[in-house]
Each structure stands twice: as structure tokens, then as C-alpha cells.
Amino acid sequence: MTDSALAAAPGFDRPSDPPACAGGGGISSFRDAVRSFSQYGQPSSEFCEGSIPYFVNEFWTSGQRQAHSLHEVSYRACFKPQLPEFFIRRLTKPGDAVYDPFMGRGTTPVQAALLARRPMGADVNPLSVLLARPRLNPPAPSAIARRLDAVDWDGGEAGPPELLAFYSPRTLRHICALRDWLIGRAPLEGAPDPIDDWIRMVAINRLTGHSPGFFSVYTLPPNQAASVQAQRKINEKRGQVPPDRDVKKLILKKSASLLSDGPMAAHPPALLTIGPAEKTPAIADATVQLVVTSPPFLDVVQYAGDNWLRLWFAGVDGRRVAFAHHRDALGWRNMVRDALGELARVVRPGGHVAFEVGEIRGGKLLLERLVWEAAEGLPFDRLFVMVNQQAFTKTANCWGVGNNAKGTNTNRIVVLQRR
């Protein structure tokens, strides 16, 4: 169904624009804190769009690298650690469970752990657990080095020949040696060895990129892998041949960078699962204090295509992963409704949900309105929408795309409170 057809569909009424908000229920001290927020010099702007109350401000810094070094892994469409930190610090205390049902690279659980909360996360993509879990229990650099010394680097097979578009024959042989060694050591049941887990995570993040710090020749940014055909075109256009890379050295270098801000904080045991947001039987009822999450934005990001090489290295058949793709707003809203229904089960009374979305389709479709509608009738008070306005974004542009026109522009967070 198209967006125009959706607008006319029974039961789907887009908010009108009365001068005062009809929504924004419940009594919330957090609402008062957001309203009075002025840490970066300006008070929050407050206004309504239809029945939805909005607060606009720079709630967290626009600095790209002002978070803990453990966050520095690449993944498509991930938010900055400052976003979950804002909510974790204000809405939880040490020991509380903080959960993300669309955890991606694991920004929310990693930040929760850094702040001594219980990290919890889920995602349909098995890569999410492989990226998040090792950073919750990082090994010592010396242990990583000793384990890499145990790899028979020259014992690997030649590898799939099409991957020579990315790697030299020697580099590909070393990558395959490491891949086979890690897969062969993986336990059939139970937790994996934490050192192996770390090495796999770092290797996944070094597979391709656009600098000598990656295993590959120059290619797309590391959060998305080019197809073999596309990479051959890049090589031809640039006149480049994949050089030899020292796989072991690059893993050690990236490990040192990730650990450069110090160790992970002591925190309660993590709970990370692979599966859909609407079905999380591993999480007990009313055990989560805070949810900070961001679902896939319709069909903006093609997770299967972007992650094909990472999935290969991890030994995961991407064809079996049920990546979410919703081309129309109704399907996306129904997905959000199902996810919120499950969150109503696991979030304890008084707990909060911070549901982040962004602008898509040139700002013509504001997903926060669909989230607001999806929450109607569930045991949540719909408090407000926060718009994180960076220094380069004018308030007047919050309702259109003034920069980054083909992607998302502003952080928009629907804030709910469990009754």
C-alpha cells in the first residue's frame, strides 16, 4: 500500500494540526527535565504537531568521537552512544536492566554496561550478538596476542576466488585460515571462548574499508560491503590491485584502539538474544527499566546486502536471516505495534521506552507519528517526542531535510512510560 493510500485507509487518520496538543498523557518528572534542559546553552523549544507534543533542543553533543572507545565498531544506521546515555543516566540507576530489541551493533547494551546497568539486547541479525557480546567482556591485549599466535596462518585454503576482488591471495588465505579456525573452535552449546569471540568481532570489523587499516583494498566504508562486481569496477576505476595486509597486526592494532579508554565497567550479567523484537521469551515479565531502541527505517538500509561479507566470515547463511523490509508505512507501523506489544510485557510499571526514528523520503514521512499511533491502546502513556537538533540544523528545518537529504536528518525519539 502506498503512503497516499495509507492515509485514506480505515483506522489510519493522520494527526490534524490544532493549536494545542491533545496528547502527551501522564504525569512525568522526565517531561519537566526535558522541558527545562539547557546544558548546551539554549532551553528546549516546545510545540505541538497535531496531537503530539514536541521538545526540540541539542540534548547531546554533535561530537563524533566523544564516547568510550569500545563503541568504535562500524554498522549501518546506528545511533551515537550519547543518545542512550542521555536516557540511561536520567531514567535508571546502577543494576537496572536496559534493553534494545533492535540492537544492531549493540550501542545501547554496551553503554548500559559502561554505566553499570544490566545490558540486554536482541536482533534478528546474528551479527549483532557477535558485535556486542565481546565488548561486554573484553580480554586483555596480551591474551589476544597469545591466541593469535596459535593460529596456523598459512594452513588455510585459498578461499572463494571471487573475493580476490577485495584481497590479495596471501591476505585471503590468512582470512580463511582465521575464519576456519574460529568456526572449528566454536562450541556447539554454551558461551563461546571470550578471546575467540573478541578476535572474531574485530576481524568482522576489519574485513573491508577505505584505508590501510582494513584487510581489503580501498572499497566502500566498513559498514557496508560492495558486491564483487561493484568492487571490480572500483578497482578498475582506481587502477588498484589488492595489496598484502598483515591480518594479525591489524587485529592487534584495532584491539588496542578499542581498549584505549580503559576496561569495561563491572556490570550485571548480560542477556543478548537472536530473534525478532515481538517475540522474546528469554526476557521475564516486568524486568526492564528502560528501552532505548531504533528499528529499521522501512527499506532505507539493505542489511542483508550490506553485511554479506561479514555474514560469510561468521559462517552465517544470510538467506536464513529474516531481515525486516517494509516498503509501505502501514506494514512498518504494524511491525512497530507488535514490538511495542512485547515491550509492554517486559517493561516494568513506571519504566520508559525511548523509540528513536528519523526522517526518510525527503522528510515527507515522519516516522515518529506512526510510532505514536502504534502505541495507542497499549499500556503506555505517550509522553512526547524529542528532536535532537544539532548545531548545524535550524529548528525550521526539523520538518524537512536541510542536510543529508538522502538519508535521515534528525534524531526523533518517541518517549513512552509504562503504566
Salt bridges, closest charged atoms under 4 A:
ASP3 OD2 - ARG361 NH1 2.76
ASP32 OD1 - ARG35 NH1 3.08
GLU46 OE1 - ARG35 NE 2.94
GLU49 OE1 - ARG369 NH2 3.17
GLU72 OE1 - ARG65 NH1 2.88
GLU85 OE2 - ARG89 NE 2.82
ASP96 OD1 - LYS93 NZ 3.22
ASP149 OD1 - LYS248 NZ 2.24
ASP154 OD1 - HIS174 NE2 3.03
ASP180 OD1 - ARG179 NH1 3.57
ASP193 OD1 - ARG147 NH1 2.79
ASP196 OD1 - ARG147 NH1 2.65
ASP196 OD2 - ARG185 NE 2.75
ASP197 OD2 - ARG133 NE 2.63
ASP197 OD1 - ARG200 NH1 3.32
ASP285 OD1 - ARG345 NH1 2.57
ASP299 OD2 - ARG327 NH1 2.97
ASP299 OD1 - ARG361 NH2 3.96
ASP306 OD2 - ARG76 NH1 2.48
ASP317 OD1 - ARG319 NE 3.00
ASP317 OD2 - ARG320 NE 3.59
GLU342 OE2 - ARG345 NH2 2.82
GLU359 OE2 - ARG412 NH2 2.57
GLU368 OE2 - ARG412 NH1 2.85
GLU373 OE1 - ARG333 NH1 3.70
ASP381 OD1 - ARG419 NE 3.02
